[in-house]
Amino acid sequence: MVDSPHAEIARWRANVADLVTDCCKEWGLHLGEPYVPGVCGHVVRVELPDATPAVLKVWWPHREADQEADALERWDGDGAVRVLARDDERNAVLLERCEPGAFLSTAEDPIGVFVDLLPRLWKSGDGFRPLAEEAEFWIEHELQDVADARLKDAALHYLAELAPSQGEQVLLHQDLHGENVLSAQREPWLVIDPKPLAGEREFSVAPIVRSFELGHSKRDALYRLDRLCADLVLDRDRVLGWTVAQTVAWSGGSDYIDTHIETVQWLLEEA
């Protein structure tokens, strides 16, 4: 019998303290306080041997995090945190620390920050998992369990239409919401926690449109959609379609399923 992902994550988390200790020994780190843990990751404050503040991140291996360190290295600090060291066998990275570390959702004009950041993140997508391949995975696995036939059919329709007709393939952060950009000292705002793909620019706006941290109402969601498309010169229909498709595909593993599905329903009213 194959263990469920939840059981595997629980077993990994039971041993995470040893994993952190090993990384601290390897890199000569002084261990500090942990951040709030994610579903599949453990992130802790550390100091380098010269007392420079940094962040140690270790994670349970899963497809969305496969190339996280690769993406951060491709950005090389241009709008994103820098990688100071990596250990692929342990699924661990040592990262630049963002201080004071406030979420972008607290900013006066978070959408303006995204408008400035996104073109800098659109580096070459060479070497990263293609969005078209990920779309096939959603069709074959994630969407099969969607109970709402209308939402499932809408997601399948958009994926069939959008995946084979994409524009230039760039590096995408497919989870770029209001709490995956932090205030920092080297730059005012830096991106963290990529789940990288290679695909067209329109897809990169999807997680921002559904980012309820930036306001959750139909008016808020449409404002984000319209402003990002206008300021970044993106195809609004394609952004809307990608947002519906990815949000429905991800809904099975989300703690915020009702909130995200409400956003999808608002977008479908506009389609």
C-alpha positions in Angstrom: 0.0 0.0 0.0 1.4 3.4 -1.0 1.4 6.1 1.7 -0.6 9.2 1.0 1.3 12.5 0.5 0.1 13.7 3.9 1.6 10.6 5.6 4.9 11.1 3.7 5.0 14.8 4.7 4.3 13.9 8.3 7.1 11.4 8.3 9.5 13.9 6.7 8.5 16.6 9.2 9.2 14.2 12.1 12.8 14.2 11.1 13.2 17.8 10.0 15.1 18.8 13.1 17.9 16.4 12.2 17.9 17.7 8.7 18.2 21.3 9.9 21.1 20.3 12.2 22.9 18.6 9.4 22.6 21.7 7.2 23.8 24.0 10.0 26.9 21.8 10.5 27.6 21.7 6.8 27.4 25.5 6.3 28.6 26.6 9.8 25.3 28.2 10.7 24.0 29.5 14.0 20.4 28.4 14.3 17.7 31.0 15.2 13.9 31.0 15.4 11.7 29.2 12.8 9.2 31.0 10.7 5.6 29.7 10.5 6.0 26.4 8.6 4.4 25.8 5.2 2.6 22.7 4.2 5.7 21.0 2.7 8.5 23.2 4.0 10.4 24.2 7.1 12.0 27.7 7.1 14.2 29.0 9.9 16.3 32.1 10.7 20.1 31.5 10.8 23.3 33.4 10.9 26.4 32.8 8.7 29.8 32.3 10.4 30.4 36.0 10.0 27.0 36.8 11.7 25.3 37.8 8.4 21.6 37.0 8.8 20.2 34.4 6.4 17.4 31.9 6.0 17.6 28.1 5.8 14.8 26.4 3.9 14.3 22.7 3.7 11.3 21.0 2.0 9.7 17.7 1.4 10.4 16.9 -2.3 7.4 17.5 -4.6 7.0 18.4 -8.2 6.2 22.1 -7.8 9.4 22.7 -5.8 11.7 20.7 -8.0 13.5 23.6 -9.6 13.0 26.3 -6.9 16.8 26.9 -6.4 17.3 26.9 -10.2 14.7 29.6 -10.6 16.3 31.8 -7.8 19.7 31.3 -9.4 18.3 32.3 -12.8 17.0 35.5 -11.3 20.3 36.0 -9.5 18.9 38.5 -7.0 17.1 40.6 -9.7 13.9 41.2 -7.8 14.2 37.9 -5.9 16.1 36.6 -2.9 19.6 35.4 -3.6 20.7 31.8 -3.1 23.8 31.7 -0.9 24.2 27.9 -1.0 22.2 24.8 -2.0 22.2 21.1 -1.1 20.1 19.2 -3.6 20.4 15.9 -1.8 18.8 17.3 1.3 16.4 19.6 -0.6 17.9 22.6 1.2 18.8 26.1 0.3 20.5 28.9 2.2 18.9 32.2 1.3 19.4 35.9 1.7 17.1 37.1 4.5 14.5 39.8 3.9 14.3 42.3 6.7 12.0 43.7 7.9 10.1 41.0 6.0 6.6 42.5 5.8 4.2 41.0 3.3 3.6 42.9 0.0 -0.1 42.7 0.9 0.6 45.4 3.5 1.9 47.9 0.9 0.0 51.0 -0.2 0.1 49.9 -3.9 1.0 46.2 -4.2 -0.2 45.9 -7.8 2.2 48.7 -8.7 5.0 46.6 -7.1 4.0 43.6 -9.2 4.0 45.7 -12.3 7.6 46.7 -11.6 8.7 43.2 -10.6 7.2 40.9 -13.2 9.2 42.1 -16.2 12.4 41.5 -14.2 11.3 37.9 -13.4 10.5 37.1 -17.1 14.0 35.6 -17.8 14.5 32.8 -20.2 12.4 29.8 -19.4 15.0 27.4 -20.9 15.5 24.3 -18.8 12.3 24.6 -16.7 9.2 22.4 -16.8 6.9 23.7 -19.6 3.5 25.1 -18.6 2.0 22.9 -21.4 3.3 19.8 -19.6 2.0 21.0 -16.3 -1.4 21.6 -17.9 -1.5 18.0 -19.1 -0.7 16.9 -15.5 -3.7 19.0 -14.2 -6.0 17.4 -16.8 -4.9 13.9 -16.1 -4.7 14.1 -12.3 -5.9 17.3 -10.5 -9.1 18.0 -12.5 -10.4 14.4 -12.3 -11.5 14.9 -8.7 -13.3 18.3 -9.2 -16.9 17.7 -8.2 -18.4 20.8 -9.7 -19.0 20.0 -13.4 -19.2 23.6 -14.5 -15.9 24.5 -13.0 -14.2 21.4 -14.3 -15.5 21.9 -17.8 -14.4 25.5 -17.7 -10.9 24.6 -16.6 -10.6 21.9 -19.3 -11.9 24.2 -21.9 -9.3 26.9 -21.1 -6.4 24.4 -20.9 -7.3 22.9 -24.2 -7.4 26.4 -25.8 -4.5 28.1 -24.1 -1.8 25.5 -23.6 -1.0 24.9 -27.3 -1.3 28.5 -28.4 1.1 30.3 -26.0 3.5 33.1 -26.8 7.2 33.4 -25.8 8.2 31.0 -23.0 9.6 32.8 -20.0 10.4 31.9 -16.4 7.2 32.0 -14.4 6.5 32.0 -10.6 3.2 30.2 -10.5 2.5 31.1 -6.8 3.2 34.8 -6.9 0.7 36.1 -4.4 0.6 38.9 -1.8 2.6 37.0 0.8 5.3 35.6 -1.5 6.9 39.1 -1.8 8.7 40.5 1.2 10.1 43.9 2.2 13.9 43.9 2.3 16.9 46.2 2.6 18.8 45.4 -0.6 15.6 46.3 -2.6 12.3 47.5 -1.3 10.6 44.2 -2.2 12.0 40.7 -3.0 10.2 37.6 -4.3 10.4 34.3 -2.5 9.2 30.7 -2.8 9.0 30.2 -6.5 7.2 27.2 -8.0 8.8 27.7 -11.4 7.5 26.9 -14.9 8.3 28.0 -18.4 5.3 29.5 -20.2 3.8 32.7 -21.6 3.7 35.9 -19.6 -0.1 35.9 -19.2 0.0 32.9 -16.9 2.2 34.7 -14.4 -0.7 37.0 -13.4 -3.1 34.2 -12.4 -1.9 33.9 -8.8 -2.1 37.6 -8.3 -5.6 37.9 -9.6 -6.8 35.3 -7.1 -4.6 36.7 -4.2 -7.3 37.4 -1.6 -4.7 38.9 0.6 -4.9 41.9 -1.7 -8.7 42.2 -1.2 -11.5 39.7 -1.7 -14.4 40.9 -3.7 -15.4 40.8 -7.3 -14.4 44.4 -7.6 -10.9 43.7 -6.1 -10.3 40.7 -8.4 -11.3 42.5 -11.6 -9.3 45.5 -10.6 -6.2 43.3 -10.3 -7.0 41.6 -13.6 -7.6 44.8 -15.5 -4.7 46.8 -14.1 -2.1 44.1 -14.6 -3.2 43.4 -18.1 -3.3 47.1 -19.0 0.0 48.1 -17.4 1.9 45.0 -18.6 0.2 44.8 -22.0 -1.1 41.3 -21.5 -4.1 39.6 -23.2 -6.9 39.9 -20.7 -8.9 36.9 -22.0 -5.8 34.6 -21.7 -5.0 35.9 -18.2 -8.6 35.2 -17.2 -8.6 31.7 -18.7 -5.3 30.8 -17.1 -6.5 32.1 -13.7 -9.7 30.0 -13.9 -7.8 26.8 -15.0 -5.0 26.9 -12.5 -7.2 27.9 -9.6 -9.6 25.1 -10.2 -6.7 22.6 -10.7 -5.1 23.7 -7.5 -8.4 23.8 -5.5 -8.1 20.2 -4.2 -5.0 20.9 -2.2 -5.8 24.4 -0.9 -6.8 25.5 2.6 -8.7 28.4 0.9 -10.8 26.4 -1.6 -14.1 28.3 -1.0 -12.4 31.7 -1.3 -10.5 30.7 -4.5 -13.6 29.2 -6.1 -15.6 32.3 -5.4 -13.0 34.2 -7.3 -13.3 31.7 -10.2 -17.1 32.2 -10.2 -16.6 36.0 -10.5 -14.3 35.6 -13.4 -16.6 33.2 -15.2 -19.3 35.8 -15.0 -17.0 38.1 -16.9 -15.9 35.6 -19.5 
